[in-house]
């Protein structure tokens, strides 16, 4: 169970690093605007918020990766950190879809791997 939990937690973290790059550094690129469904004019207005939000995603990824790194030597602390990171990723996806039902696809993309990571992290306890 632990190997599956680690793979899923790392995958969730890497996805959120990718989202960080999109939101914080590639926000105004046409392909990124299409991904997020944002017009060029709206992207300019939303850029400061996206930049900040990208860093939130990076920090969640870091917490998750530190937790994964600790799983072998400090299982309780590692599990707690990995759950804090992936659980927050999952919670953000739930908030996204409950706020705007049209965001089901984005929430599923953002939240499925963290959900699976949370399940397998809990199973390995």
PyMOL commands that set and color helices and strands:
alter all, ss='L'
color gray80, all
select helices_A, chain A and resi 2-25+30-36+40-70+75-99+101-123
alter helices_A, ss='H'
color red, helices_A
deselect
rebuild
show_as cartoon
